[in-house]
Amino acid sequence: MLAALLPAVTAHAATTATVYCKPAASWIAVNIHHAPAGGSRTTTPGLPMTAACAGLYKRTVDLGMASGLAATFNNGSGTWDDHGGANHQLGTGTITVRDGAIAHSDPCGSTQPPQGNAATVRYSAATVGWTTVNLHWAPTGGSWTTAPGTGMEPACTGWVKKTVDLGAATTWQATFNNGNGVWDNNNSANYQLGNGNSTVRPRPRRGQRGARQDRRGRAVPAVAPSPDTGFVRSCTRAGPLAVLSPRAPIAGSTRKASSAWRRQGCCRC
């Protein structure tokens, strides 16, 4: 009788965070030293992280009922990344810490080889100044990936790439984002791509020069791409850059083509 009068107790699942970090290349071991919000820190040097992909390390940590954590990283030999003494303030789910920037996405994605038609897209991250790029895509007639999509891997300097499995489809559409709500969806038209190799270079906003520093060497923050549409190049192979000039000189004019858009072909990486 007493048991029938007691209120039911609802169990709440513990929250977790899967944290990826990109340490200095000289680190041969990486630990995460963290504390859930309102909780205690791990014992120094923290918990070991395991190698994931493209120089990244990962660790899933239990946060209990907390909605976030403060984290630092170290190499186990006295060298720390504590975000300038402020610690990295992280949430839950999948999180990437790279070059001091935080992105809410999986930087590694699926590593399974394509079983159907394969397509590889290369994207100019340097044009928009993003340290993390996610690919959110759908094959023609198929479903979109869950936002924000899957992480793209480094290619050559300033570029990232990703190979996807289109199944039976031969065309697909793609958008890109930085894991923090900034998107490049080709001015709401999405990028319409085919199988094989494609190169996408978004058009930067006026005044942004594509690099992460301006002409005086000052850092340029990450920005949203221009509302203008970007450039897409379909390639039969990842060959040398082809010379294209979307802004070619006008006949009889001495104005030079914009160097930012003079070479828009397939990257070799």
N, C-alpha and C positions, 0 to 999 in steps of 0.2 A: 504493500500500500504506500509506504513512504517513497519508494523508488518511483512510483507513478506520479507523485507530486513534485519531484525534483525537475527543474528545467533541463532541457536537452542542451548538451554542450557541443558546439560545432567545432570540429577540428579544422585548423587552418594550415595549409601546406607551407612548409618553410620556403623562403625565397633563395635563389642562387644568383650568382653572377659568373659568367664565363669571361675572363679577362685575357685579352691578347695584348702583348707589348712588343715593341721593336727596340731592343737595346742597342748599345754601341757595338760595332762589329768586333771589338776586342774582347767582349764578354764571352766567356766559355760556359758560364752557368748564370742562371737568372732565378731570383727569389722574389716573391711578392710578400711584403710585410704590410698587413692591412688590419683594419678594425671596422666591423659593421657600425652603422650609425647608432650611437648610444651604447656601444659595446666596447669590449677590451681588445687591445691589439694582440696579434700573434707574437710569440716569442721570437726575438731577433735571432737569425736574419729573416725569418718568415718561412713560407712554404715554397718548395722548389717548383718551378714551372718547366713544362716540357716543350720541346721543339715542335712547331706547328707547320708553317710554310713560309717561304720567302723571307727567312731571317726572323720570323715572329715566334714568340713563345706564348703558351697559354696555361691557364689554370682555372678550374671551376671551384668557387668558394661558397660555403654555406653561410647565408646571412641571417638565419633564423627568421624572425619577424621583421627585420630591418628593411628599409626601402632603399638602401644605398650603402656605400662604404667609402672610407678614405684609404688610399693605397700609395705605397712607395715601392720601388724596385731596387734591387742591389745584386751585385755579382758574387756575393759571398766572401769577398776579399776586401771589403771596406769602401767600395765605390758605390754611391747611391744616386738614384734619380728620385728626388722628392719634390719635383716641380718647383724648384726655387724656394723650398721650405714651406710651401703651401699645401703639399700633398696633392695627389690626384683625387678629385672628388667625383666618384662614379656612382652609377645607379644600379639597376638590376638587368638581367638578360645578358646579351652578348655585347661586349664593349671592346673597342680597340684604342690603345694609347700609342700614338706614334708621333715623333717630333713635337711633343708637347700638346698635340691636338687629340681630342677625344671624339670618337665616332661610334654610333650605336649600330653596329653591323658586324657580320662575320667576314673577316678579311680573306679567309681561305676558301670557303664555299666547298662545293663538291669536287672531289679529285677523281671521280670515276670517268674513264674514257667514254666518249660518245658511242652509242650503239647504232644510231641512225645517221642522218646527214649532219655533218659537223660544220660549224661556222665559227670563225675567229674574228673578233673585233678588237681593234687597237684604238685607244682613246687618249687624246692629248690632255693629261692632267695639268701640265705646266701652263696651259692656256688659261685655266681658271684658278690655278694656285691651290688645288686640293691635295692634301696628303693622303687621303683615303678616297677611293672611288668604288661605288657599287654599281653593278649592272642589274637593272630591273627590266625584264624582257618577256616576250611571249612569241612562240611560233605562230605563224598564220593559221588560224582556226583552232588554236590551243589556248591554254590558260596562262595568265601572268604569274610570275614568281611572286612570292610573298614580299611585300615592301619591307625594308628598302632594297631587297634583291640580294645578290651574291657579290662578294668582294672580288675585285680584279687584282691581278698580280703585276708586279713591276715588269716592264719590258726593257726598252732602252731609256736613257735619261729623258725625263719629262713625259714618258708614255707608260700606260698600263694596258694589259690585254686580258682577254678571257675567251676560252673556247667553250661553246655550248652545244648541246645535243638537240637538234631540231626534230628528231624522229623522222616522220615521212615528209615533213614540210620542207620547202626549198627557199622560203622567204620568212622574215620575222621582223618584229619591231622592237626598238630598244629605247630606254631612257637611262640617264645616269644621275647619281646623287652623291653627296659627300658624307652621308650617314648622319647629318645633323639638320635635315630639312631643306637643304639647298639643292634644287633639281635642275638638270638640263634635259628638257623634253622637246628640244627643237622647236621652240615657240608653239608648244601644245600640239605639234604635228607628229611627234615621235620620230625617231630615225628609222626609216624603212630600209632594211638590209636584206641581202641574199646569203646563200651558203658560200662557203669558201672564205676568203679573207676580205675584211673591210677596214677602212681607216676613218675615224670620226674626229674632226677638229672643230670644236665649238667656236663661234665667233665671240671674242671677248667684248666686254662693255667698252665703250669709248673711253680712252684714257688708260685702260689697262694694257700692259705690254706683254702679257703672257708669262713673264718670269715672275719669281716671287720677290723680286726687288725692283725698285724703280731706278731711273738713271743716276740717282745720287746714292744708290746702294741701300736705300731704306726699304724695310719689309713691306710688301704689298699684301693686305689681308685677302683671304679667300672671298670670292664674290660669285654672285649668280651670273650665268652666261647672259649675253645680250638677248633681248627679245627677237633679234634677227635670227634667221635660221643658220645653222652651222654647215660645215662642208663634209660631205661623205664621198669616199673614194672606194669603189669595189675593185678588188685586185685578184687576179688569177693566182698570184703567189706573193709572198712577202718580199718583193724585189726592191730595187733602189727607188728613191724618191723620183716621181715624175714631175715635170715642170708644168704647173698650171697657173694661170693668172686671172682670178675672178675680177681683179681690179686692174686690167691692162691699161697702158697709156692710151689716151685718145689720139687719133690720127692728127698729126700736125702739132701736137702738144709736147712740151718738154717734161711734163709731169711723169715721174717714174711710177711704175706699179708698186703697190704697197708691199714692202718686203715681208710683212707678216703673213701675206696670203700668196706670195709668189710660188711657193713650193707646197703643193697640197696633195701629193701622191701617196703611195703606199710606203710605210716605214719598213726598214729592213730588220727590225727587231721582233 
